Amino acid sequence: MTQITATELARNLRQVLDRMEFTGEEVVVTRNNQPIARILPGGRRMTALEAMADLYRTLPEEAAAGWIENSRRGEDDPVEELRDPWAS
């Protein structure tokens, strides 16, 4: 955790944000030696593989079972119905 004065933050905002992006470190902003704010880095970025990892859960059981096999053979087997992932 880094501490920085409000004045330093105002003068160096771009550098502070760049440092936060690459290190993931939070910054505490102080004024008159008192903490007045905490700036937290945003959520980490996902790779395409991470973002698509749960895709198979939206497929009907029959389609999900043969999806990888069909894709390896180069067959087109369009999914006619998707399951609602939020349905109980």
PDB file of N, CA, C and O in Angstrom:
ATOM      1  N   MET A   1       0.859  -1.170   0.000  1.00  0.00           N
ATOM      2  CA  MET A   1       0.000   0.000   0.000  1.00  0.00           C
ATOM      3  C   MET A   1       0.904   1.231   0.000  1.00  0.00           C
ATOM      4  O   MET A   1       1.823   1.351   0.810  1.00  0.00           O
ATOM      5  N   THR A   2       0.621   2.133  -0.921  1.00  0.00           N
ATOM      6  CA  THR A   2       1.388   3.355  -1.058  1.00  0.00           C
ATOM      7  C   THR A   2       0.582   4.525  -0.518  1.00  0.00           C
ATOM      8  O   THR A   2      -0.628   4.595  -0.731  1.00  0.00           O
ATOM      9  N   GLN A   3       1.235   5.434   0.171  1.00  0.00           N
ATOM     10  CA  GLN A   3       0.583   6.670   0.623  1.00  0.00           C
ATOM     11  C   GLN A   3       1.072   7.815  -0.247  1.00  0.00           C
ATOM     12  O   GLN A   3       2.251   7.904  -0.587  1.00  0.00           O
ATOM     13  N   ILE A   4       0.136   8.690  -0.599  1.00  0.00           N
ATOM     14  CA  ILE A   4       0.468   9.841  -1.425  1.00  0.00           C
ATOM     15  C   ILE A   4      -0.416  11.000  -0.996  1.00  0.00           C
ATOM     16  O   ILE A   4      -1.573  10.801  -0.626  1.00  0.00           O
ATOM     17  N   THR A   5       0.124  12.200  -1.044  1.00  0.00           N
ATOM     18  CA  THR A   5      -0.695  13.360  -0.675  1.00  0.00           C
ATOM     19  C   THR A   5      -1.633  13.697  -1.828  1.00  0.00           C
ATOM     20  O   THR A   5      -1.395  13.314  -2.973  1.00  0.00           O
ATOM     21  N   ALA A   6      -2.690  14.414  -1.507  1.00  0.00           N
ATOM     22  CA  ALA A   6      -3.644  14.833  -2.529  1.00  0.00           C
ATOM     23  C   ALA A   6      -2.958  15.695  -3.591  1.00  0.00           C
ATOM     24  O   ALA A   6      -3.276  15.592  -4.776  1.00  0.00           O
ATOM     25  N   THR A   7      -2.040  16.526  -3.176  1.00  0.00           N
ATOM     26  CA  THR A   7      -1.304  17.378  -4.118  1.00  0.00           C
ATOM     27  C   THR A   7      -0.449  16.537  -5.057  1.00  0.00           C
ATOM     28  O   THR A   7      -0.436  16.766  -6.267  1.00  0.00           O
ATOM     29  N   GLU A   8       0.271  15.555  -4.494  1.00  0.00           N
ATOM     30  CA  GLU A   8       1.090  14.681  -5.332  1.00  0.00           C
ATOM     31  C   GLU A   8       0.232  13.892  -6.317  1.00  0.00           C
ATOM     32  O   GLU A   8       0.613  13.701  -7.472  1.00  0.00           O
ATOM     33  N   LEU A   9      -0.927  13.438  -5.849  1.00  0.00           N
ATOM     34  CA  LEU A   9      -1.833  12.708  -6.723  1.00  0.00           C
ATOM     35  C   LEU A   9      -2.305  13.590  -7.879  1.00  0.00           C
ATOM     36  O   LEU A   9      -2.323  13.156  -9.030  1.00  0.00           O
ATOM     37  N   ALA A  10      -2.684  14.822  -7.566  1.00  0.00           N
ATOM     38  CA  ALA A  10      -3.150  15.739  -8.605  1.00  0.00           C
ATOM     39  C   ALA A  10      -2.054  16.014  -9.631  1.00  0.00           C
ATOM     40  O   ALA A  10      -2.338  16.124 -10.824  1.00  0.00           O
ATOM     41  N   ARG A  11      -0.831  16.123  -9.189  1.00  0.00           N
ATOM     42  CA  ARG A  11       0.283  16.427 -10.097  1.00  0.00           C
ATOM     43  C   ARG A  11       0.764  15.207 -10.885  1.00  0.00           C
ATOM     44  O   ARG A  11       1.319  15.355 -11.973  1.00  0.00           O
ATOM     45  N   ASN A  12       0.556  14.011 -10.346  1.00  0.00           N
ATOM     46  CA  ASN A  12       1.111  12.793 -10.954  1.00  0.00           C
ATOM     47  C   ASN A  12       0.060  11.716 -11.190  1.00  0.00           C
ATOM     48  O   ASN A  12       0.359  10.526 -11.089  1.00  0.00           O
ATOM     49  N   LEU A  13      -1.151  12.116 -11.500  1.00  0.00           N
ATOM     50  CA  LEU A  13      -2.237  11.144 -11.605  1.00  0.00           C
ATOM     51  C   LEU A  13      -1.928  10.045 -12.622  1.00  0.00           C
ATOM     52  O   LEU A  13      -2.126   8.865 -12.334  1.00  0.00           O
ATOM     53  N   ARG A  14      -1.455  10.416 -13.786  1.00  0.00           N
ATOM     54  CA  ARG A  14      -1.183   9.416 -14.812  1.00  0.00           C
ATOM     55  C   ARG A  14      -0.164   8.386 -14.330  1.00  0.00           C
ATOM     56  O   ARG A  14      -0.368   7.187 -14.520  1.00  0.00           O
ATOM     57  N   GLN A  15       0.921   8.829 -13.713  1.00  0.00           N
ATOM     58  CA  GLN A  15       1.945   7.912 -13.246  1.00  0.00           C
ATOM     59  C   GLN A  15       1.421   7.005 -12.129  1.00  0.00           C
ATOM     60  O   GLN A  15       1.745   5.818 -12.077  1.00  0.00           O
ATOM     61  N   VAL A  16       0.617   7.573 -11.246  1.00  0.00           N
ATOM     62  CA  VAL A  16       0.052   6.775 -10.153  1.00  0.00           C
ATOM     63  C   VAL A  16      -0.868   5.697 -10.714  1.00  0.00           C
ATOM     64  O   VAL A  16      -0.804   4.544 -10.287  1.00  0.00           O
ATOM     65  N   LEU A  17      -1.721   6.063 -11.664  1.00  0.00           N
ATOM     66  CA  LEU A  17      -2.635   5.080 -12.261  1.00  0.00           C
ATOM     67  C   LEU A  17      -1.867   4.011 -13.042  1.00  0.00           C
ATOM     68  O   LEU A  17      -2.212   2.831 -12.986  1.00  0.00           O
ATOM     69  N   ASP A  18      -0.833   4.421 -13.762  1.00  0.00           N
ATOM     70  CA  ASP A  18      -0.014   3.436 -14.481  1.00  0.00           C
ATOM     71  C   ASP A  18       0.624   2.447 -13.510  1.00  0.00           C
ATOM     72  O   ASP A  18       0.616   1.241 -13.758  1.00  0.00           O
ATOM     73  N   ARG A  19       1.173   2.950 -12.412  1.00  0.00           N
ATOM     74  CA  ARG A  19       1.802   2.084 -11.419  1.00  0.00           C
ATOM     75  C   ARG A  19       0.775   1.123 -10.816  1.00  0.00           C
ATOM     76  O   ARG A  19       1.070  -0.053 -10.602  1.00  0.00           O
ATOM     77  N   MET A  20      -0.422   1.626 -10.546  1.00  0.00           N
ATOM     78  CA  MET A  20      -1.467   0.767  -9.989  1.00  0.00           C
ATOM     79  C   MET A  20      -1.863  -0.325 -10.976  1.00  0.00           C
ATOM     80  O   MET A  20      -2.088  -1.472 -10.589  1.00  0.00           O
ATOM     81  N   GLU A  21      -1.945   0.038 -12.240  1.00  0.00           N
ATOM     82  CA  GLU A  21      -2.339  -0.944 -13.258  1.00  0.00           C
ATOM     83  C   GLU A  21      -1.357  -2.103 -13.325  1.00  0.00           C
ATOM     84  O   GLU A  21      -1.764  -3.259 -13.436  1.00  0.00           O
ATOM     85  N   PHE A  22      -0.071  -1.800 -13.259  1.00  0.00           N
ATOM     86  CA  PHE A  22       0.935  -2.841 -13.439  1.00  0.00           C
ATOM     87  C   PHE A  22       1.303  -3.570 -12.157  1.00  0.00           C
ATOM     88  O   PHE A  22       1.693  -4.737 -12.211  1.00  0.00           O
ATOM     89  N   THR A  23       1.191  -2.913 -11.003  1.00  0.00           N
ATOM     90  CA  THR A  23       1.558  -3.578  -9.752  1.00  0.00           C
ATOM     91  C   THR A  23       0.356  -4.090  -8.979  1.00  0.00           C
ATOM     92  O   THR A  23       0.493  -4.975  -8.134  1.00  0.00           O
ATOM     93  N   GLY A  24      -0.836  -3.539  -9.261  1.00  0.00           N
ATOM     94  CA  GLY A  24      -2.032  -3.942  -8.528  1.00  0.00           C
ATOM     95  C   GLY A  24      -2.064  -3.419  -7.104  1.00  0.00           C
ATOM     96  O   GLY A  24      -2.831  -3.910  -6.276  1.00  0.00           O
ATOM     97  N   GLU A  25      -1.240  -2.431  -6.816  1.00  0.00           N
ATOM     98  CA  GLU A  25      -1.121  -1.900  -5.461  1.00  0.00           C
ATOM     99  C   GLU A  25      -2.177  -0.827  -5.211  1.00  0.00           C
ATOM    100  O   GLU A  25      -2.485  -0.029  -6.097  1.00  0.00           O
ATOM    101  N   GLU A  26      -2.724  -0.813  -4.008  1.00  0.00           N
ATOM    102  CA  GLU A  26      -3.683   0.233  -3.653  1.00  0.00           C
ATOM    103  C   GLU A  26      -2.945   1.470  -3.163  1.00  0.00           C
ATOM    104  O   GLU A  26      -1.810   1.390  -2.692  1.00  0.00           O
ATOM    105  N   VAL A  27      -3.613   2.622  -3.284  1.00  0.00           N
ATOM    106  CA  VAL A  27      -3.015   3.905  -2.910  1.00  0.00           C
ATOM    107  C   VAL A  27      -3.915   4.581  -1.883  1.00  0.00           C
ATOM    108  O   VAL A  27      -5.131   4.651  -2.062  1.00  0.00           O
ATOM    109  N   VAL A  28      -3.317   5.073  -0.819  1.00  0.00           N
ATOM    110  CA  VAL A  28      -4.048   5.844   0.184  1.00  0.00           C
ATOM    111  C   VAL A  28      -3.691   7.312  -0.020  1.00  0.00           C
ATOM    112  O   VAL A  28      -2.517   7.682  -0.028  1.00  0.00           O
ATOM    113  N   VAL A  29      -4.713   8.138  -0.183  1.00  0.00           N
ATOM    114  CA  VAL A  29      -4.517   9.572  -0.392  1.00  0.00           C
ATOM    115  C   VAL A  29      -4.667  10.270   0.953  1.00  0.00           C
ATOM    116  O   VAL A  29      -5.637  10.045   1.678  1.00  0.00           O
ATOM    117  N   THR A  30      -3.693  11.123   1.279  1.00  0.00           N
ATOM    118  CA  THR A  30      -3.725  11.827   2.561  1.00  0.00           C
ATOM    119  C   THR A  30      -3.803  13.340   2.337  1.00  0.00           C
ATOM    120  O   THR A  30      -3.332  13.872   1.332  1.00  0.00           O
ATOM    121  N   ARG A  31      -4.408  13.995   3.301  1.00  0.00           N
ATOM    122  CA  ARG A  31      -4.433  15.462   3.345  1.00  0.00           C
ATOM    123  C   ARG A  31      -4.233  15.853   4.806  1.00  0.00           C
ATOM    124  O   ARG A  31      -4.924  15.349   5.691  1.00  0.00           O
ATOM    125  N   ASN A  32      -3.300  16.739   5.047  1.00  0.00           N
ATOM    126  CA  ASN A  32      -2.951  17.128   6.420  1.00  0.00           C
ATOM    127  C   ASN A  32      -2.608  15.906   7.273  1.00  0.00           C
ATOM    128  O   ASN A  32      -3.009  15.807   8.433  1.00  0.00           O
ATOM    129  N   ASN A  33      -1.869  14.994   6.682  1.00  0.00           N
ATOM    130  CA  ASN A  33      -1.427  13.760   7.345  1.00  0.00           C
ATOM    131  C   ASN A  33      -2.559  12.860   7.803  1.00  0.00           C
ATOM    132  O   ASN A  33      -2.357  12.002   8.662  1.00  0.00           O
ATOM    133  N   GLN A  34      -3.740  13.040   7.246  1.00  0.00           N
ATOM    134  CA  GLN A  34      -4.889  12.195   7.572  1.00  0.00           C
ATOM    135  C   GLN A  34      -5.343  11.469   6.293  1.00  0.00           C
ATOM    136  O   GLN A  34      -5.484  12.097   5.244  1.00  0.00           O
ATOM    137  N   PRO A  35      -5.566  10.167   6.379  1.00  0.00           N
ATOM    138  CA  PRO A  35      -6.059   9.460   5.187  1.00  0.00           C
ATOM    139  C   PRO A  35      -7.472   9.929   4.843  1.00  0.00           C
ATOM    140  O   PRO A  35      -8.354   9.960   5.701  1.00  0.00           O
ATOM    141  N   ILE A  36      -7.674  10.291   3.584  1.00  0.00           N
ATOM    142  CA  ILE A  36      -9.011  10.755   3.168  1.00  0.00           C
ATOM    143  C   ILE A  36      -9.627   9.865   2.096  1.00  0.00           C
ATOM    144  O   ILE A  36     -10.838   9.912   1.878  1.00  0.00           O
ATOM    145  N   ALA A  37      -8.813   9.057   1.427  1.00  0.00           N
ATOM    146  CA  ALA A  37      -9.348   8.186   0.378  1.00  0.00           C
ATOM    147  C   ALA A  37      -8.420   7.011   0.151  1.00  0.00           C
ATOM    148  O   ALA A  37      -7.225   7.065   0.439  1.00  0.00           O
ATOM    149  N   ARG A  38      -9.003   5.958  -0.369  1.00  0.00           N
ATOM    150  CA  ARG A  38      -8.243   4.779  -0.761  1.00  0.00           C
ATOM    151  C   ARG A  38      -8.616   4.462  -2.202  1.00  0.00           C
ATOM    152  O   ARG A  38      -9.796   4.320  -2.520  1.00  0.00           O
ATOM    153  N   ILE A  39      -7.635   4.352  -3.061  1.00  0.00           N
ATOM    154  CA  ILE A  39      -7.889   4.030  -4.461  1.00  0.00           C
ATOM    155  C   ILE A  39      -7.452   2.587  -4.681  1.00  0.00           C
ATOM    156  O   ILE A  39      -6.303   2.223  -4.429  1.00  0.00           O
ATOM    157  N   LEU A  40      -8.391   1.773  -5.157  1.00  0.00           N
ATOM    158  CA  LEU A  40      -8.118   0.356  -5.372  1.00  0.00           C
ATOM    159  C   LEU A  40      -7.985   0.077  -6.858  1.00  0.00           C
ATOM    160  O   LEU A  40      -8.684   0.694  -7.662  1.00  0.00           O
ATOM    161  N   PRO A  41      -7.102  -0.841  -7.243  1.00  0.00           N
ATOM    162  CA  PRO A  41      -6.994  -1.189  -8.658  1.00  0.00           C
ATOM    163  C   PRO A  41      -8.248  -1.912  -9.124  1.00  0.00           C
ATOM    164  O   PRO A  41      -8.938  -2.553  -8.330  1.00  0.00           O
ATOM    165  N   GLY A  42      -8.537  -1.806 -10.411  1.00  0.00           N
ATOM    166  CA  GLY A  42      -9.690  -2.504 -10.971  1.00  0.00           C
ATOM    167  C   GLY A  42      -9.466  -3.997 -10.976  1.00  0.00           C
ATOM    168  O   GLY A  42      -8.380  -4.481 -10.655  1.00  0.00           O
ATOM    169  N   GLY A  43     -10.502  -4.718 -11.343  1.00  0.00           N
ATOM    170  CA  GLY A  43     -10.386  -6.168 -11.423  1.00  0.00           C
ATOM    171  C   GLY A  43      -9.372  -6.571 -12.474  1.00  0.00           C
ATOM    172  O   GLY A  43      -9.130  -5.842 -13.436  1.00  0.00           O
ATOM    173  N   ARG A  44      -8.790  -7.728 -12.283  1.00  0.00           N
ATOM    174  CA  ARG A  44      -7.774  -8.155 -13.230  1.00  0.00           C
ATOM    175  C   ARG A  44      -8.427  -8.558 -14.544  1.00  0.00           C
ATOM    176  O   ARG A  44      -9.592  -8.952 -14.583  1.00  0.00           O
ATOM    177  N   ARG A  45      -7.670  -8.453 -15.594  1.00  0.00           N
ATOM    178  CA  ARG A  45      -8.168  -8.808 -16.918  1.00  0.00           C
ATOM    179  C   ARG A  45      -8.160 -10.316 -17.076  1.00  0.00           C
ATOM    180  O   ARG A  45      -7.322 -11.011 -16.501  1.00  0.00           O
ATOM    181  N   MET A  46      -9.108 -10.814 -17.866  1.00  0.00           N
ATOM    182  CA  MET A  46      -9.181 -12.244 -18.129  1.00  0.00           C
ATOM    183  C   MET A  46      -8.682 -12.539 -19.539  1.00  0.00           C
ATOM    184  O   MET A  46      -8.835 -11.730 -20.454  1.00  0.00           O
ATOM    185  N   THR A  47      -8.092 -13.695 -19.687  1.00  0.00           N
ATOM    186  CA  THR A  47      -7.739 -14.160 -21.014  1.00  0.00           C
ATOM    187  C   THR A  47      -9.008 -14.696 -21.678  1.00  0.00           C
ATOM    188  O   THR A  47     -10.016 -14.914 -21.006  1.00  0.00           O
ATOM    189  N   ALA A  48      -8.959 -14.905 -22.971  1.00  0.00           N
ATOM    190  CA  ALA A  48     -10.113 -15.467 -23.679  1.00  0.00           C
ATOM    191  C   ALA A  48     -10.463 -16.841 -23.125  1.00  0.00           C
ATOM    192  O   ALA A  48     -11.639 -17.179 -22.989  1.00  0.00           O
ATOM    193  N   LEU A  49      -9.450 -17.629 -22.806  1.00  0.00           N
ATOM    194  CA  LEU A  49      -9.695 -18.961 -22.259  1.00  0.00           C
ATOM    195  C   LEU A  49     -10.431 -18.884 -20.926  1.00  0.00           C
ATOM    196  O   LEU A  49     -11.349 -19.667 -20.682  1.00  0.00           O
ATOM    197  N   GLU A  50     -10.042 -17.952 -20.064  1.00  0.00           N
ATOM    198  CA  GLU A  50     -10.723 -17.783 -18.779  1.00  0.00           C
ATOM    199  C   GLU A  50     -12.157 -17.304 -18.979  1.00  0.00           C
ATOM    200  O   GLU A  50     -13.072 -17.765 -18.297  1.00  0.00           O
ATOM    201  N   ALA A  51     -12.351 -16.377 -19.918  1.00  0.00           N
ATOM    202  CA  ALA A  51     -13.689 -15.831 -20.152  1.00  0.00           C
ATOM    203  C   ALA A  51     -14.638 -16.877 -20.717  1.00  0.00           C
ATOM    204  O   ALA A  51     -15.834 -16.848 -20.427  1.00  0.00           O
ATOM    205  N   MET A  52     -14.123 -17.793 -21.513  1.00  0.00           N
ATOM    206  CA  MET A  52     -14.966 -18.796 -22.170  1.00  0.00           C
ATOM    207  C   MET A  52     -15.013 -20.125 -21.419  1.00  0.00           C
ATOM    208  O   MET A  52     -15.641 -21.075 -21.887  1.00  0.00           O
ATOM    209  N   ALA A  53     -14.363 -20.204 -20.272  1.00  0.00           N
ATOM    210  CA  ALA A  53     -14.218 -21.473 -19.556  1.00  0.00           C
ATOM    211  C   ALA A  53     -15.547 -22.129 -19.201  1.00  0.00           C
ATOM    212  O   ALA A  53     -15.629 -23.357 -19.201  1.00  0.00           O
ATOM    213  N   ASP A  54     -16.569 -21.375 -18.905  1.00  0.00           N
ATOM    214  CA  ASP A  54     -17.851 -21.949 -18.498  1.00  0.00           C
ATOM    215  C   ASP A  54     -18.857 -22.049 -19.635  1.00  0.00           C
ATOM    216  O   ASP A  54     -20.029 -22.329 -19.388  1.00  0.00           O
ATOM    217  N   LEU A  55     -18.438 -21.832 -20.852  1.00  0.00           N
ATOM    218  CA  LEU A  55     -19.354 -21.872 -21.986  1.00  0.00           C
ATOM    219  C   LEU A  55     -20.084 -23.205 -22.084  1.00  0.00           C
ATOM    220  O   LEU A  55     -21.274 -23.250 -22.399  1.00  0.00           O
ATOM    221  N   TYR A  56     -19.363 -24.291 -21.812  1.00  0.00           N
ATOM    222  CA  TYR A  56     -19.982 -25.610 -21.934  1.00  0.00           C
ATOM    223  C   TYR A  56     -21.190 -25.783 -21.023  1.00  0.00           C
ATOM    224  O   TYR A  56     -22.059 -26.608 -21.306  1.00  0.00           O
ATOM    225  N   ARG A  57     -21.260 -25.029 -19.947  1.00  0.00           N
ATOM    226  CA  ARG A  57     -22.381 -25.168 -19.012  1.00  0.00           C
ATOM    227  C   ARG A  57     -23.692 -24.640 -19.580  1.00  0.00           C
ATOM    228  O   ARG A  57     -24.760 -24.971 -19.066  1.00  0.00           O
ATOM    229  N   THR A  58     -23.633 -23.826 -20.631  1.00  0.00           N
ATOM    230  CA  THR A  58     -24.859 -23.280 -21.219  1.00  0.00           C
ATOM    231  C   THR A  58     -25.440 -24.204 -22.277  1.00  0.00           C
ATOM    232  O   THR A  58     -26.536 -23.951 -22.777  1.00  0.00           O
ATOM    233  N   LEU A  59     -24.735 -25.261 -22.624  1.00  0.00           N
ATOM    234  CA  LEU A  59     -25.205 -26.193 -23.642  1.00  0.00           C
ATOM    235  C   LEU A  59     -26.073 -27.282 -23.019  1.00  0.00           C
ATOM    236  O   LEU A  59     -25.866 -27.658 -21.866  1.00  0.00           O
ATOM    237  N   PRO A  60     -27.049 -27.791 -23.782  1.00  0.00           N
ATOM    238  CA  PRO A  60     -27.790 -28.962 -23.293  1.00  0.00           C
ATOM    239  C   PRO A  60     -26.819 -30.133 -23.111  1.00  0.00           C
ATOM    240  O   PRO A  60     -25.781 -30.176 -23.772  1.00  0.00           O
ATOM    241  N   GLU A  61     -27.137 -31.066 -22.242  1.00  0.00           N
ATOM    242  CA  GLU A  61     -26.236 -32.172 -21.920  1.00  0.00           C
ATOM    243  C   GLU A  61     -25.789 -32.926 -23.173  1.00  0.00           C
ATOM    244  O   GLU A  61     -24.608 -33.239 -23.323  1.00  0.00           O
ATOM    245  N   GLU A  62     -26.738 -33.218 -24.076  1.00  0.00           N
ATOM    246  CA  GLU A  62     -26.401 -33.990 -25.268  1.00  0.00           C
ATOM    247  C   GLU A  62     -25.409 -33.230 -26.158  1.00  0.00           C
ATOM    248  O   GLU A  62     -24.469 -33.816 -26.695  1.00  0.00           O
ATOM    249  N   ALA A  63     -25.631 -31.931 -26.305  1.00  0.00           N
ATOM    250  CA  ALA A  63     -24.760 -31.119 -27.147  1.00  0.00           C
ATOM    251  C   ALA A  63     -23.390 -30.962 -26.503  1.00  0.00           C
ATOM    252  O   ALA A  63     -22.368 -31.014 -27.188  1.00  0.00           O
ATOM    253  N   ALA A  64     -23.366 -30.771 -25.204  1.00  0.00           N
ATOM    254  CA  ALA A  64     -22.098 -30.579 -24.505  1.00  0.00           C
ATOM    255  C   ALA A  64     -21.228 -31.824 -24.588  1.00  0.00           C
ATOM    256  O   ALA A  64     -20.007 -31.730 -24.713  1.00  0.00           O
ATOM    257  N   ALA A  65     -21.861 -32.991 -24.518  1.00  0.00           N
ATOM    258  CA  ALA A  65     -21.102 -34.236 -24.530  1.00  0.00           C
ATOM    259  C   ALA A  65     -20.354 -34.428 -25.843  1.00  0.00           C
ATOM    260  O   ALA A  65     -19.221 -34.909 -25.838  1.00  0.00           O
ATOM    261  N   GLY A  66     -20.964 -34.064 -26.961  1.00  0.00           N
ATOM    262  CA  GLY A  66     -20.330 -34.298 -28.250  1.00  0.00           C
ATOM    263  C   GLY A  66     -19.678 -33.087 -28.874  1.00  0.00           C
ATOM    264  O   GLY A  66     -19.146 -33.175 -29.980  1.00  0.00           O
ATOM    265  N   TRP A  67     -19.707 -31.967 -28.194  1.00  0.00           N
ATOM    266  CA  TRP A  67     -19.217 -30.714 -28.789  1.00  0.00           C
ATOM    267  C   TRP A  67     -17.735 -30.776 -29.142  1.00  0.00           C
ATOM    268  O   TRP A  67     -17.357 -30.420 -30.258  1.00  0.00           O
ATOM    269  N   ILE A  68     -16.902 -31.214 -28.228  1.00  0.00           N
ATOM    270  CA  ILE A  68     -15.458 -31.256 -28.499  1.00  0.00           C
ATOM    271  C   ILE A  68     -15.151 -32.266 -29.593  1.00  0.00           C
ATOM    272  O   ILE A  68     -14.362 -31.993 -30.498  1.00  0.00           O
ATOM    273  N   GLU A  69     -15.769 -33.420 -29.507  1.00  0.00           N
ATOM    274  CA  GLU A  69     -15.526 -34.446 -30.529  1.00  0.00           C
ATOM    275  C   GLU A  69     -15.927 -33.943 -31.913  1.00  0.00           C
ATOM    276  O   GLU A  69     -15.186 -34.135 -32.877  1.00  0.00           O
ATOM    277  N   ASN A  70     -17.072 -33.312 -32.021  1.00  0.00           N
ATOM    278  CA  ASN A  70     -17.531 -32.782 -33.303  1.00  0.00           C
ATOM    279  C   ASN A  70     -16.618 -31.681 -33.812  1.00  0.00           C
ATOM    280  O   ASN A  70     -16.348 -31.607 -35.011  1.00  0.00           O
ATOM    281  N   SER A  71     -16.140 -30.824 -32.918  1.00  0.00           N
ATOM    282  CA  SER A  71     -15.279 -29.733 -33.353  1.00  0.00           C
ATOM    283  C   SER A  71     -13.940 -30.262 -33.857  1.00  0.00           C
ATOM    284  O   SER A  71     -13.353 -29.680 -34.769  1.00  0.00           O
ATOM    285  N   ARG A  72     -13.452 -31.352 -33.281  1.00  0.00           N
ATOM    286  CA  ARG A  72     -12.188 -31.935 -33.733  1.00  0.00           C
ATOM    287  C   ARG A  72     -12.336 -32.581 -35.107  1.00  0.00           C
ATOM    288  O   ARG A  72     -11.391 -32.601 -35.895  1.00  0.00           O
ATOM    289  N   ARG A  73     -13.527 -33.109 -35.391  1.00  0.00           N
ATOM    290  CA  ARG A  73     -13.765 -33.715 -36.700  1.00  0.00           C
ATOM    291  C   ARG A  73     -14.148 -32.673 -37.744  1.00  0.00           C
ATOM    292  O   ARG A  73     -14.238 -32.980 -38.932  1.00  0.00           O
ATOM    293  N   GLY A  74     -14.375 -31.431 -37.291  1.00  0.00           N
ATOM    294  CA  GLY A  74     -14.742 -30.367 -38.223  1.00  0.00           C
ATOM    295  C   GLY A  74     -16.199 -30.392 -38.622  1.00  0.00           C
ATOM    296  O   GLY A  74     -16.578 -29.770 -39.614  1.00  0.00           O
ATOM    297  N   GLU A  75     -17.022 -31.097 -37.871  1.00  0.00           N
ATOM    298  CA  GLU A  75     -18.442 -31.179 -38.190  1.00  0.00           C
ATOM    299  C   GLU A  75     -19.185 -29.982 -37.639  1.00  0.00           C
ATOM    300  O   GLU A  75     -18.839 -29.453 -36.582  1.00  0.00           O
ATOM    301  N   ASP A  76     -20.209 -29.557 -38.363  1.00  0.00           N
ATOM    302  CA  ASP A  76     -21.100 -28.509 -37.861  1.00  0.00           C
ATOM    303  C   ASP A  76     -22.292 -29.175 -37.215  1.00  0.00           C
ATOM    304  O   ASP A  76     -23.039 -29.900 -37.873  1.00  0.00           O
ATOM    305  N   ASP A  77     -22.471 -28.935 -35.943  1.00  0.00           N
ATOM    306  CA  ASP A  77     -23.619 -29.460 -35.210  1.00  0.00           C
ATOM    307  C   ASP A  77     -24.175 -28.314 -34.395  1.00  0.00           C
ATOM    308  O   ASP A  77     -23.921 -28.229 -33.193  1.00  0.00           O
ATOM    309  N   PRO A  78     -24.945 -27.413 -35.042  1.00  0.00           N
ATOM    310  CA  PRO A  78     -25.412 -26.228 -34.316  1.00  0.00           C
ATOM    311  C   PRO A  78     -26.290 -26.599 -33.127  1.00  0.00           C
ATOM    312  O   PRO A  78     -27.086 -27.536 -33.182  1.00  0.00           O
ATOM    313  N   VAL A  79     -26.127 -25.873 -32.103  1.00  0.00           N
ATOM    314  CA  VAL A  79     -26.913 -26.075 -30.901  1.00  0.00           C
ATOM    315  C   VAL A  79     -28.256 -25.390 -31.100  1.00  0.00           C
ATOM    316  O   VAL A  79     -28.321 -24.184 -31.335  1.00  0.00           O
ATOM    317  N   GLU A  80     -29.320 -26.165 -31.006  1.00  0.00           N
ATOM    318  CA  GLU A  80     -30.639 -25.601 -31.241  1.00  0.00           C
ATOM    319  C   GLU A  80     -31.201 -24.909 -30.008  1.00  0.00           C
ATOM    320  O   GLU A  80     -32.002 -23.981 -30.119  1.00  0.00           O
ATOM    321  N   GLU A  81     -30.787 -25.356 -28.851  1.00  0.00           N
ATOM    322  CA  GLU A  81     -31.361 -24.809 -27.620  1.00  0.00           C
ATOM    323  C   GLU A  81     -30.257 -24.628 -26.580  1.00  0.00           C
ATOM    324  O   GLU A  81     -29.471 -25.543 -26.335  1.00  0.00           O
ATOM    325  N   LEU A  82     -30.204 -23.448 -25.972  1.00  0.00           N
ATOM    326  CA  LEU A  82     -29.247 -23.188 -24.907  1.00  0.00           C
ATOM    327  C   LEU A  82     -29.961 -23.223 -23.573  1.00  0.00           C
ATOM    328  O   LEU A  82     -31.105 -22.786 -23.451  1.00  0.00           O
ATOM    329  N   ARG A  83     -29.273 -23.749 -22.576  1.00  0.00           N
ATOM    330  CA  ARG A  83     -29.825 -23.718 -21.227  1.00  0.00           C
ATOM    331  C   ARG A  83     -29.581 -22.351 -20.624  1.00  0.00           C
ATOM    332  O   ARG A  83     -28.583 -21.695 -20.923  1.00  0.00           O
ATOM    333  N   ASP A  84     -30.496 -21.928 -19.776  1.00  0.00           N
ATOM    334  CA  ASP A  84     -30.331 -20.669 -19.040  1.00  0.00           C
ATOM    335  C   ASP A  84     -29.415 -20.952 -17.866  1.00  0.00           C
ATOM    336  O   ASP A  84     -29.796 -21.706 -16.971  1.00  0.00           O
ATOM    337  N   PRO A  85     -28.184 -20.358 -17.834  1.00  0.00           N
ATOM    338  CA  PRO A  85     -27.259 -20.658 -16.749  1.00  0.00           C
ATOM    339  C   PRO A  85     -27.726 -20.131 -15.400  1.00  0.00           C
ATOM    340  O   PRO A  85     -27.206 -20.559 -14.370  1.00  0.00           O
ATOM    341  N   TRP A  86     -28.690 -19.217 -15.373  1.00  0.00           N
ATOM    342  CA  TRP A  86     -29.182 -18.674 -14.121  1.00  0.00           C
ATOM    343  C   TRP A  86     -30.424 -19.391 -13.617  1.00  0.00           C
ATOM    344  O   TRP A  86     -30.892 -19.132 -12.509  1.00  0.00           O
ATOM    345  N   ALA A  87     -30.951 -20.285 -14.425  1.00  0.00           N
ATOM    346  CA  ALA A  87     -32.144 -21.021 -13.994  1.00  0.00           C
ATOM    347  C   ALA A  87     -31.744 -22.036 -12.923  1.00  0.00           C
ATOM    348  O   ALA A  87     -30.676 -22.644 -13.000  1.00  0.00           O
ATOM    349  N   SER A  88     -32.592 -22.206 -11.947  1.00  0.00           N
ATOM    350  CA  SER A  88     -32.291 -23.145 -10.858  1.00  0.00           C
ATOM    351  C   SER A  88     -32.629 -24.556 -11.255  1.00  0.00           C
ATOM    352  O   SER A  88     -32.442 -25.481 -10.464  1.00  0.00           O
TER     353      SER A  88
END
